Amino acid sequence: MTETQKSIATWAEDTFGPAQEHSVLVRRAMVELEELLEATDAGDPCEIGKETADIAILLYRLMELNGLSLAEEVDKKMAENRSRRWLAKGDGTGKYIKG
């Protein structure tokens, strides 16, 4: 079965119940981000995959609760990012140049 944003959100609500506040999902994602950091520090590709998936599951659920599509929002944000000028930091990240 290929999962969708809707199927993931439905599973989560059926399994855990409704999110009392959307911020609960964000806080849980922060916990999962810490676990992802541990996995990357350990260089464990299997755990990196699992922790990244946990974060994606939470994001899908948050987006579904807000009537948004994660894929569509990523597409829109990438279009915006591609139109900006960027300054590379030299570590694989950067910041956009305003103006």
C-alpha positions in Angstrom: 0.0 0.0 0.0 1.3 3.4 -0.9 0.5 5.9 1.9 -1.0 9.3 1.3 -1.2 12.3 3.5 -4.9 11.4 4.1 -4.3 7.8 5.0 -1.5 8.7 7.4 -3.6 11.3 9.1 -6.5 9.0 9.4 -4.4 6.2 10.9 -2.9 8.6 13.4 -6.2 9.9 14.5 -7.7 6.4 14.7 -4.6 5.2 16.7 -3.9 8.2 19.0 -7.1 10.2 18.9 -7.6 13.8 17.8 -4.8 16.2 18.5 -6.0 18.5 21.2 -3.9 21.3 19.9 -1.8 21.5 16.7 1.2 22.6 18.8 1.2 19.1 20.3 2.2 17.7 16.9 4.9 20.3 16.5 6.3 19.5 20.0 6.4 15.8 19.2 8.2 16.6 15.9 10.8 18.4 17.9 11.3 15.3 20.0 11.7 13.3 16.8 14.1 15.9 15.4 16.3 15.3 18.4 16.2 11.5 17.7 17.1 12.2 14.1 20.1 14.3 15.3 21.2 11.3 17.4 20.9 9.0 14.4 22.9 11.3 12.2 25.6 11.7 14.8 25.7 7.9 15.0 25.9 7.6 11.2 23.0 5.1 11.3 21.2 5.2 7.9 18.4 2.8 9.1 17.6 5.0 12.1 18.0 8.2 10.0 15.3 6.8 7.7 13.0 5.8 10.5 13.3 9.1 12.4 12.9 11.2 9.2 9.7 9.2 8.5 8.4 9.9 12.0 8.8 13.6 11.4 7.1 13.3 8.0 4.2 11.5 9.5 3.7 14.3 12.0 4.0 16.9 9.3 1.4 15.1 7.1 -1.0 15.0 10.1 -0.5 18.7 10.9 -1.0 19.7 7.2 -4.2 17.5 6.9 -5.6 19.1 10.1 -5.1 22.5 8.5 -6.6 21.5 5.1 -3.2 21.8 3.4 -1.2 19.5 1.1 2.4 19.1 2.2 3.4 18.3 -1.4 1.7 21.4 -2.7 3.2 23.6 0.0 6.7 22.3 -0.7 6.2 23.0 -4.4 5.1 26.6 -3.6 8.0 27.1 -1.2 10.5 25.8 -3.6 9.2 28.1 -6.3 9.7 31.0 -3.8 13.2 29.7 -2.9 14.2 29.4 -6.5 13.3 33.0 -7.1 15.5 34.3 -4.3 19.2 35.0 -4.2 21.1 32.9 -1.7 24.4 33.2 0.2 26.0 29.8 0.9 27.5 29.4 4.3 30.0 26.8 3.2 28.5 24.0 5.4 25.8 22.9 3.0 23.3 25.5 4.2 22.8 29.2 3.6 20.5 32.1 3.9 18.6 34.2 1.4 19.7 37.7 0.6 16.9 40.2 1.2 16.3 43.0 -1.3 
